[in-house]
């Protein structure tokens, strides 16, 4: 389950995804895809500065490498 932080700027997304379990991380990826598509449809531009997919994929790659070692 995700956690709410009062000052999200002090805790970067890269660190937040590390505390999520594998299923939660995949759920977060799915939700971010939906929200980005919705925001794009509504605004006709990419409003987000954060590339959620890149951050999530990087975390999944790290986890996969750790399982191999």
Residue, then its C-alpha position, 0 to 999 in steps of 0.5 A: x500500500x502507498x504511503x502519504x507524505x506531507x512533504x513529497x519534495x523532500x522524499x524523491x519518487x525514486x526512493x518511494x518506489x523502493x518501499x513498494x512490494x512487487x505487486x504494488x509497484x506493478x499496480x503503481x505502473x498501471x495507474x501511472x499509465x492510465x493517469x498520464x494517458x488521461x492527462x494527455x487526452x485532457x491537456x493535449x500535452x504531457x503535463x508531468x515532469x516526472x517520467x514514472x515509467x522510467x523510474x519504475x522500470x529502473x527499479x524493476x531492473x534493479x530488483x531483477x538483478x538482485x534476485x540473480x545475484 
